[in-house]
């Protein structure tokens, strides 16, 4: 563990600051897994949870990393008890799974595993998971599916945190959607949330006492605010800004509806709740020659070879930045706020 100095180190991806600590990947895993086990999860489940949290931080998503354990610890669902994750309805190409009130990091991961299992056998799979909650970064699950050679899509509906245009109260989840494609160079993913800022980022800003950007949040009366603590009592806006907010709102609405297909209403009778949906397709059932990976790589090469505007060094494709930064941070280490580490150790 390397405590930070007051001066950033030259050439590093993340600067050291007086209030940060630089951890190796193994150090971060040890801190995270110990904390998750202290709040009641098994060692195996802690490994599943923290593997994603570390990957999120390696890819540059600080809010989706170790700070999420603090959110798990304070979530009222943690106190309601858990039951084993079970399959409640199944066909050769589909499955509906009861998440047993396990956190989505675990429940959705089991759903992704089930999608892989069925796609390997039958070429296509649709899997829904309900009775769960926060699942983290969609791309993590989609990469797991794509590494097995499948094209994948994953949507996640959630409890209301997003305020529709014209409303004063939240009615939608932050509702991310992710697409994934195998290529000869590895998985390519496109993962976006449909809110102007993800809820985990709001929670991290509130924990650190940092102001939010303009235009992303409202208080409990629907008034715009940059105070993250006030936004936690109100909600965030859909992405798109004032001129195109209907695009983010419409996509979020559709993802919330897909949550119904994943059984979101089954645990508590609420049509606006958590529902994780996975689709996986083996390209072999669609295309002759089984050369999807090669065609995908050709597609990427054509995109990157396009003429560039003045001052542009390269044309990037989705997930390229995250993949490159992941490899750098594995060497350089992960920078975490000291306050977050202290809070984890104090659980």
VOPAGU-2260 file (C-alpha; in pm, 1 decimal, decimal comma):
REM VOPAGU-2260
SITE   aa  ch    i         X         Y         Z
SITE  UNK   A    0       0,0       0,0       0,0
SITE  UNK   A    1     140,2     334,6    -104,6
SITE  UNK   A    2      12,7     642,5      77,0
SITE  UNK   A    3     -20,6     948,6    -142,0
SITE  UNK   A    4     207,6    1246,5    -152,5
SITE  UNK   A    5      99,2    1603,9    -213,3
SITE  UNK   A    6     252,1    1601,3    -561,9
SITE  UNK   A    7     113,2    1393,4    -852,5
SITE  UNK   A    8     359,0    1138,5    -989,5
SITE  UNK   A    9     464,8    1203,5   -1345,7
SITE  UNK   A   10     332,0     968,7   -1612,1
SITE  UNK   A   11      73,3     790,4   -1399,7
SITE  UNK   A   12    -284,8     752,1   -1519,6
SITE  UNK   A   13    -425,3     869,5   -1184,1
SITE  UNK   A   14    -263,2    1142,8    -977,8
SITE  UNK   A   15    -188,0    1087,0    -610,1
SITE  UNK   A   16    -343,9    1342,7    -377,2
SITE  UNK   A   17    -313,9    1405,9      -1,9
SITE  UNK   A   18    -653,3    1240,6      58,2
SITE  UNK   A   19    -593,1     926,4    -153,8
SITE  UNK   A   20    -419,2     591,1    -119,2
SITE  UNK   A   21    -268,4     389,9    -404,3
SITE  UNK   A   22    -338,2      17,6    -378,8
SITE  UNK   A   23    -223,4    -281,7    -577,4
SITE  UNK   A   24    -500,4    -492,1    -727,3
SITE  UNK   A   25    -445,3    -764,4    -466,0
SITE  UNK   A   26    -451,4    -513,1    -178,5
SITE  UNK   A   27    -777,2    -365,3    -303,5
SITE  UNK   A   28    -929,0    -712,6    -336,7
SITE  UNK   A   29    -829,0    -805,6      17,0
SITE  UNK   A   30    -982,4    -490,0     165,0
SITE  UNK   A   31   -1299,8    -531,7     -40,8
SITE  UNK   A   32   -1354,9    -901,3      24,4
SITE  UNK   A   33   -1299,9    -859,9     398,5
SITE  UNK   A   34   -1554,5    -576,0     407,7
SITE  UNK   A   35   -1818,6    -769,1     208,5
SITE  UNK   A   36   -1778,0   -1071,3     433,9
SITE  UNK   A   37   -1817,0    -848,9     741,5
SITE  UNK   A   38   -2159,6    -737,9     620,5
SITE  UNK   A   39   -2273,7   -1098,6     596,8
SITE  UNK   A   40   -2181,0   -1246,1     258,0
SITE  UNK   A   41   -1992,7   -1571,5     209,2
SITE  UNK   A   42   -1633,8   -1577,8      88,4
SITE  UNK   A   43   -1749,0   -1700,3    -255,9
SITE  UNK   A   44   -2010,7   -1427,8    -291,2
SITE  UNK   A   45   -1760,0   -1169,0    -166,9
SITE  UNK   A   46   -1520,4   -1279,7    -439,5
SITE  UNK   A   47   -1792,2   -1237,8    -705,8
SITE  UNK   A   48   -1887,7    -891,6    -576,0
SITE  UNK   A   49   -1536,0    -758,1    -539,0
SITE  UNK   A   50   -1413,2    -899,9    -869,5
SITE  UNK   A   51   -1655,0    -665,9   -1042,5
SITE  UNK   A   52   -1578,2    -370,8    -813,4
SITE  UNK   A   53   -1206,9    -401,7    -881,0
SITE  UNK   A   54   -1264,0    -436,4   -1254,8
SITE  UNK   A   55   -1479,9    -124,5   -1247,0
SITE  UNK   A   56   -1201,5      73,7   -1082,2
SITE  UNK   A   57    -939,1     -66,4   -1318,0
SITE  UNK   A   58   -1155,2      57,9   -1606,3
SITE  UNK   A   59   -1178,7     407,1   -1453,6
SITE  UNK   A   60   -1522,4     400,1   -1285,3
SITE  UNK   A   61   -1432,2     509,7    -932,9
SITE  UNK   A   62   -1790,4     547,3    -810,0
SITE  UNK   A   63   -1864,2     186,5    -915,3
SITE  UNK   A   64   -1569,9      43,6    -722,4
SITE  UNK   A   65   -1503,3     -13,0    -353,6
SITE  UNK   A   66   -1736,2     273,7    -245,6
SITE  UNK   A   67   -2029,7      54,4    -350,9
SITE  UNK   A   68   -1965,9    -171,0     -50,1
SITE  UNK   A   69   -2062,4     122,6     171,6
SITE  UNK   A   70   -2389,4     152,0     -19,6
SITE  UNK   A   71   -2448,9    -221,8      20,8
SITE  UNK   A   72   -2385,3    -196,9     393,7
SITE  UNK   A   73   -2638,8      84,2     438,0
SITE  UNK   A   74   -2908,1     -62,1     209,8
SITE  UNK   A   75   -3215,3    -170,6     404,9
SITE  UNK   A   76   -3241,5    -482,9     188,7
SITE  UNK   A   77   -2926,7    -617,4     354,1
SITE  UNK   A   78   -3123,3    -660,0     677,9
SITE  UNK   A   79   -3414,0    -846,8     517,5
SITE  UNK   A   80   -3228,5   -1173,5     482,3
SITE  UNK   A   81   -3139,5   -1378,2     174,3
SITE  UNK   A   82   -3240,6   -1709,1      24,1
SITE  UNK   A   83   -3059,6   -1917,5    -240,2
SITE  UNK   A   84   -3090,8   -1801,8    -601,0
SITE  UNK   A   85   -3329,8   -2038,9    -778,8
SITE  UNK   A   86   -3473,1   -2103,5   -1125,8
SITE  UNK   A   87   -3852,8   -2069,2   -1105,7
SITE  UNK   A   88   -3941,1   -2120,2   -1473,2
SITE  UNK   A   89   -3734,7   -2271,0   -1752,2
SITE  UNK   A   90   -3738,0   -2380,4   -2115,8
SITE  UNK   A   91   -3445,3   -2502,0   -2328,5
SITE  UNK   A   92   -3372,2   -2141,9   -2434,8
SITE  UNK   A   93   -3495,6   -1937,1   -2137,0
SITE  UNK   A   94   -3492,0   -1912,7   -1760,0
SITE  UNK   A   95   -3654,4   -1693,5   -1497,0
SITE  UNK   A   96   -3455,5   -1672,9   -1173,4
SITE  UNK   A   97   -3551,6   -1557,8    -824,5
SITE  UNK   A   98   -3252,8   -1363,7    -692,5
SITE  UNK   A   99   -3345,2   -1437,4    -330,2
SITE  UNK   A  100   -3283,6   -1074,7    -225,4
SITE  UNK   A  101   -2914,5   -1124,4    -297,5
SITE  UNK   A  102   -2736,3    -814,4    -423,6
SITE  UNK   A  103   -2734,1    -791,7    -801,3
SITE  UNK   A  104   -2357,2    -833,7    -825,0
SITE  UNK   A  105   -2421,4   -1196,4    -729,3
SITE  UNK   A  106   -2774,0   -1255,5    -864,6
SITE  UNK   A  107   -2709,1   -1101,1   -1206,7
SITE  UNK   A  108   -2378,4   -1287,2   -1233,0
SITE  UNK   A  109   -2567,0   -1613,7   -1186,1
SITE  UNK   A  110   -2810,1   -1498,3   -1454,9
SITE  UNK   A  111   -2522,9   -1432,1   -1694,4
SITE  UNK   A  112   -2384,0   -1779,5   -1619,8
SITE  UNK   A  113   -2724,0   -1932,6   -1698,0
SITE  UNK   A  114   -2740,3   -1742,2   -2028,2
SITE  UNK   A  115   -2398,2   -1880,7   -2125,1
SITE  UNK   A  116   -2502,2   -2234,2   -2030,6
SITE  UNK   A  117   -2814,9   -2225,2   -2247,4
SITE  UNK   A  118   -2652,1   -2045,3   -2541,5
SITE  UNK   A  119   -2377,9   -2309,5   -2549,5
SITE  UNK   A  120   -2637,8   -2585,3   -2574,8
SITE  UNK   A  121   -2910,0   -2427,6   -2787,5
SITE  UNK   A  122   -2744,6   -2128,6   -2959,5
SITE  UNK   A  123   -2968,6   -1866,0   -2802,8
SITE  UNK   A  124   -3081,9   -1770,2   -2452,9
SITE  UNK   A  125   -3308,9   -1526,3   -2271,3
SITE  UNK   A  126   -3266,4   -1507,5   -1892,8
SITE  UNK   A  127   -3441,8   -1283,6   -1641,7
SITE  UNK   A  128   -3353,1   -1224,3   -1276,6
SITE  UNK   A  129   -3581,0   -1057,1   -1020,4
SITE  UNK   A  130   -3597,6   -1014,1    -640,4
SITE  UNK   A  131   -3257,7    -850,3    -630,0
SITE  UNK   A  132   -3109,6    -501,5    -627,7
SITE  UNK   A  133   -2807,6    -302,3    -739,2
SITE  UNK   A  134   -2602,0    -501,3    -992,2
SITE  UNK   A  135   -2326,9    -255,0   -1083,8
SITE  UNK   A  136   -2179,3    -227,6   -1432,2
SITE  UNK   A  137   -2362,3    -405,2   -1713,2
SITE  UNK   A  138   -2046,0    -440,8   -1922,7
SITE  UNK   A  139   -1890,1    -667,8   -1659,7
SITE  UNK   A  140   -2162,0    -931,6   -1708,9
SITE  UNK   A  141   -2173,4    -884,1   -2085,7
SITE  UNK   A  142   -1796,8    -935,1   -2115,7
SITE  UNK   A  143   -1839,7   -1263,0   -1929,8
SITE  UNK   A  144   -2090,9   -1377,3   -2194,0
SITE  UNK   A  145   -1898,9   -1240,5   -2493,7
SITE  UNK   A  146   -1577,3   -1416,6   -2388,6
SITE  UNK   A  147   -1762,8   -1741,5   -2456,4
SITE  UNK   A  148   -1812,0   -1631,9   -2820,4
SITE  UNK   A  149   -2166,1   -1494,7   -2800,0
SITE  UNK   A  150   -2328,4   -1167,3   -2900,4
SITE  UNK   A  151   -2505,4   -1032,4   -2591,7
SITE  UNK   A  152   -2743,8    -766,9   -2466,3
SITE  UNK   A  153   -2818,6    -687,1   -2103,6
SITE  UNK   A  154   -3068,1    -440,6   -1955,9
SITE  UNK   A  155   -3126,0    -356,8   -1591,2
SITE  UNK   A  156   -3437,8    -184,0   -1464,1
SITE  UNK   A  157   -3443,2     -50,1   -1109,9
SITE  UNK   A  158   -3636,2     130,2    -841,5
SITE  UNK   A  159   -3726,4     494,7    -914,7
SITE  UNK   A  160   -3441,0     744,8    -902,6
SITE  UNK   A  161   -3492,2     925,6   -1236,4
SITE  UNK   A  162   -3745,3    1206,5   -1277,8
SITE  UNK   A  163   -3931,0    1204,1   -1614,4
SITE  UNK   A  164   -3953,7    1534,6   -1804,9
SITE  UNK   A  165   -4222,9    1752,2   -1651,7
SITE  UNK   A  166   -4254,3    1547,0   -1330,8
SITE  UNK   A  167   -4143,6    1640,4    -978,3
SITE  UNK   A  168   -4093,0    1286,8    -846,2
SITE  UNK   A  169   -3875,9     997,3    -970,0
SITE  UNK   A  170   -4046,8     717,4   -1161,5
SITE  UNK   A  171   -3764,4     530,3   -1343,2
SITE  UNK   A  172   -3440,1     358,2   -1255,5
SITE  UNK   A  173   -3106,8     474,1   -1392,3
SITE  UNK   A  174   -3170,0     178,6   -1627,3
SITE  UNK   A  175   -2846,5      93,1   -1809,8
SITE  UNK   A  176   -2826,8    -103,9   -2134,2
SITE  UNK   A  177   -2522,9    -286,5   -2271,5
SITE  UNK   A  178   -2439,1    -458,8   -2599,7
SITE  UNK   A  179   -2142,8    -692,5   -2644,5
SITE  UNK   A  180   -1971,6    -844,6   -2949,3
SITE  UNK   A  181   -1687,0   -1096,0   -2983,6
SITE  UNK   A  182   -1394,6   -1002,0   -3205,8
SITE  UNK   A  183   -1052,2   -1146,3   -3280,2
SITE  UNK   A  184    -905,9    -888,5   -3040,7
SITE  UNK   A  185   -1147,0    -968,9   -2757,6
SITE  UNK   A  186   -1486,9    -846,4   -2633,9
SITE  UNK   A  187   -1622,5    -511,7   -2753,4
SITE  UNK   A  188   -1894,8    -361,7   -2535,6
SITE  UNK   A  189   -2112,0     -53,2   -2540,5
SITE  UNK   A  190   -2258,2      23,7   -2197,1
SITE  UNK   A  191   -2460,0     333,3   -2106,0
SITE  UNK   A  192   -2690,8     443,8   -1830,3
SITE  UNK   A  193   -3002,3     631,1   -1935,2
SITE  UNK   A  194   -2977,7     882,3   -1649,1
SITE  UNK   A  195   -2773,6    1201,7   -1668,2
SITE  UNK   A  196   -2558,2    1061,3   -1385,6
SITE  UNK   A  197   -2559,5     714,6   -1231,8
SITE  UNK   A  198   -2700,3     677,2    -879,8
SITE  UNK   A  199   -2374,0     537,1    -746,6
SITE  UNK   A  200   -2201,9     856,3    -856,2
SITE  UNK   A  201   -2464,2    1061,3    -669,6
SITE  UNK   A  202   -2403,3     855,7    -354,9
SITE  UNK   A  203   -2026,0     896,0    -380,9
SITE  UNK   A  204   -2058,2    1274,4    -423,3
SITE  UNK   A  205   -2281,5    1286,1    -115,7
SITE  UNK   A  206   -2041,1    1071,5      88,4
SITE  UNK   A  207   -1748,1    1296,5      -4,5
SITE  UNK   A  208   -1947,2    1621,3      23,4
SITE  UNK   A  209   -1868,3    1721,1    -336,7
SITE  UNK   A  210   -2107,0    1928,2    -556,3
SITE  UNK   A  211   -2269,9    1777,0    -864,5
SITE  UNK   A  212   -2251,1    1916,5   -1219,9
SITE  UNK   A  213   -2526,7    2152,1   -1325,8
SITE  UNK   A  214   -2848,8    2007,9   -1461,4
SITE  UNK   A  215   -2826,1    1648,4   -1343,0
SITE  UNK   A  216   -3028,1    1649,8   -1021,8
SITE  UNK   A  217   -3337,5    1785,3    -846,5
SITE  UNK   A  218   -3439,6    1799,9    -481,8
SITE  UNK   A  219   -3750,3    1639,0    -328,6
SITE  UNK   A  220   -3965,2    1924,3    -463,5
SITE  UNK   A  221   -3835,1    1890,8    -819,5
SITE  UNK   A  222   -3611,7    2198,5    -802,6
SITE  UNK   A  223   -3266,6    2183,3    -970,9
SITE  UNK   A  224   -2977,2    2145,3    -725,4
SITE  UNK   A  225   -2609,0    2057,7    -718,3
SITE  UNK   A  226   -2629,2    1929,3    -360,5
SITE  UNK   A  227   -2585,9    1550,9    -385,3
SITE  UNK   A  228   -2748,0    1493,3     -45,6
SITE  UNK   A  229   -3056,0    1681,7    -165,0
SITE  UNK   A  230   -3061,0    1481,8    -489,7
SITE  UNK   A  231   -3064,7    1158,3    -286,8
SITE  UNK   A  232   -3402,1    1276,9    -153,2
SITE  UNK   A  233   -3516,2    1387,4    -499,3
SITE  UNK   A  234   -3380,5    1235,0    -818,8
SITE  UNK   A  235   -3174,2    1271,5   -1134,0
SITE  UNK   A  236   -3279,0    1365,3   -1486,7
SITE  UNK   A  237   -3262,6    1141,0   -1796,2
SITE  UNK   A  238   -2961,2    1192,8   -2021,6
SITE  UNK   A  239   -2985,3    1418,8   -2323,7
SITE  UNK   A  240   -2992,7    1767,7   -2174,4
SITE  UNK   A  241   -3276,6    2011,5   -2223,0
SITE  UNK   A  242   -3294,9    1968,0   -2601,0
SITE  UNK   A  243   -3282,0    1587,9   -2619,7
SITE  UNK   A  244   -3404,0    1467,4   -2280,4
SITE  UNK   A  245   -3686,7    1280,3   -2457,1
SITE  UNK   A  246   -3428,3    1037,1   -2599,7
SITE  UNK   A  247   -3292,2     938,2   -2261,1
SITE  UNK   A  248   -3642,0     928,2   -2114,4
SITE  UNK   A  249   -3780,8     707,8   -2392,6
SITE  UNK   A  250   -3491,8     460,8   -2371,3
SITE  UNK   A  251   -3521,8     445,7   -1993,0
SITE  UNK   A  252   -3896,9     385,2   -2022,9
SITE  UNK   A  253   -3834,8      92,7   -2260,1
SITE  UNK   A  254   -3572,5     -63,8   -2031,9
SITE  UNK   A  255   -3809,5     -38,0   -1736,1
SITE  UNK   A  256   -4064,0    -228,9   -1948,2
SITE  UNK   A  257   -3805,4    -498,4   -2027,5
SITE  UNK   A  258   -3766,9    -534,3   -1651,9
SITE  UNK   A  259   -4123,6    -664,7   -1648,5
SITE  UNK   A  260   -4012,2    -941,6   -1885,1
SITE  UNK   A  261   -3741,5   -1025,4   -1629,5
SITE  UNK   A  262   -4006,4   -1058,7   -1356,0
SITE  UNK   A  263   -3946,7    -729,4   -1176,4
SITE  UNK   A  264   -4303,2    -721,3   -1038,1
SITE  UNK   A  265   -4301,5   -1074,3    -896,2
SITE  UNK   A  266   -4134,4   -1016,9    -560,7
SITE  UNK   A  267   -4331,4    -716,9    -432,6
SITE  UNK   A  268   -4601,2    -656,8    -694,0
SITE  UNK   A  269   -4434,1    -333,3    -808,6
SITE  UNK   A  270   -4417,6    -274,0   -1184,1
SITE  UNK   A  271   -4124,4     -37,6   -1132,5
SITE  UNK   A  272   -3857,2    -244,7    -961,9
SITE  UNK   A  273   -3532,2    -428,4   -1032,1
SITE  UNK   A  274   -3529,3    -668,1   -1327,4
SITE  UNK   A  275   -3212,3    -796,4   -1497,8
SITE  UNK   A  276   -3256,0    -929,8   -1851,4
SITE  UNK   A  277   -2991,9   -1113,0   -2058,5
SITE  UNK   A  278   -2997,9   -1212,7   -2422,9
SITE  UNK   A  279   -2717,1   -1421,5   -2570,2
SITE  UNK   A  280   -2683,9   -1544,5   -2929,7
SITE  UNK   A  281   -2429,3   -1775,8   -3085,1
SITE  UNK   A  282   -2341,2   -1618,6   -3423,8
SITE  UNK   A  283   -2324,4   -1968,9   -3573,7
SITE  UNK   A  284   -2704,9   -1999,5   -3568,9
SITE  UNK   A  285   -2735,3   -1686,6   -3782,7
SITE  UNK   A  286   -2439,5   -1680,0   -4020,9
SITE  UNK   A  287   -2271,0   -1924,1   -4261,2
SITE  UNK   A  288   -1898,0   -1974,7   -4219,2
SITE  UNK   A  289   -1881,6   -1885,8   -3847,0
SITE  UNK   A  290   -1662,1   -1582,2   -3915,2
SITE  UNK   A  291   -1841,0   -1321,6   -3701,8
SITE  UNK   A  292   -1527,5   -1245,1   -3498,9
SITE  UNK   A  293   -1327,6   -1177,9   -3814,1
SITE  UNK   A  294   -1603,6    -958,4   -3959,9
SITE  UNK   A  295   -1628,6    -766,9   -3632,9
SITE  UNK   A  296   -1254,0    -703,4   -3636,1
SITE  UNK   A  297   -1276,5    -587,8   -3998,5
SITE  UNK   A  298   -1557,1    -350,1   -3899,5
SITE  UNK   A  299   -1343,2    -203,8   -3621,8
SITE  UNK   A  300   -1043,1    -158,3   -3851,4
SITE  UNK   A  301   -1258,5      30,3   -4100,8
SITE  UNK   A  302   -1389,1     260,9   -3827,2
SITE  UNK   A  303   -1041,5     336,7   -3695,4
SITE  UNK   A  304    -907,3     398,8   -4048,3
SITE  UNK   A  305   -1154,8     679,0   -4120,7
SITE  UNK   A  306   -1007,5    1022,6   -4208,1
SITE  UNK   A  307    -954,3    1223,1   -3888,8
SITE  UNK   A  308   -1044,3    1582,1   -3808,7
SITE  UNK   A  309    -763,4    1824,9   -3738,1
SITE  UNK   A  310    -604,9    1760,5   -3399,2
SITE  UNK   A  311    -759,9    1413,7   -3356,7
SITE  UNK   A  312    -502,9    1141,0   -3284,2
SITE  UNK   A  313    -729,0     838,9   -3321,5
SITE  UNK   A  314   -1087,8     730,3   -3364,0
SITE  UNK   A  315   -1180,9     514,4   -3069,9
SITE  UNK   A  316   -1444,4     244,8   -3054,2
SITE  UNK   A  317   -1669,0     169,0   -2755,3
SITE  UNK   A  318   -1486,2       7,4   -2458,5
SITE  UNK   A  319   -1139,9      81,3   -2606,2
SITE  UNK   A  320   -1054,8     344,7   -2342,3
SITE  UNK   A  321   -1165,5     123,9   -2053,8
SITE  UNK   A  322    -972,1    -176,8   -2183,6
SITE  UNK   A  323    -648,3      22,4   -2222,7
SITE  UNK   A  324    -683,2     186,2   -1882,2
SITE  UNK   A  325    -753,5    -150,9   -1719,5
SITE  UNK   A  326    -413,9    -280,4   -1829,4
SITE  UNK   A  327    -233,2      35,0   -1712,7
SITE  UNK   A  328    -390,5      34,1   -1367,5
SITE  UNK   A  329    -300,4    -330,5   -1320,9
SITE  UNK   A  330      59,3    -211,0   -1333,1
SITE  UNK   A  331      27,4     134,9   -1174,1
SITE  UNK   A  332    -225,2      52,2    -902,2
SITE  UNK   A  333    -566,5     181,0    -804,0
SITE  UNK   A  334    -612,4     522,2    -640,0
SITE  UNK   A  335    -886,9     531,3    -376,0
SITE  UNK   A  336   -1006,5     806,0    -145,5
SITE  UNK   A  337    -861,7     755,3     203,3
SITE  UNK   A  338   -1205,8     827,5     350,4
SITE  UNK   A  339   -1351,3     535,0     156,2
SITE  UNK   A  340   -1085,5     293,3     284,2
SITE  UNK   A  341   -1129,8     414,9     642,7
SITE  UNK   A  342   -1506,5     370,1     613,0
SITE  UNK   A  343   -1466,9      15,5     476,6
SITE  UNK   A  344   -1236,8     -84,2     760,2
SITE  UNK   A  345   -1481,5      63,6    1011,1
SITE  UNK   A  346   -1777,6    -145,1     892,7
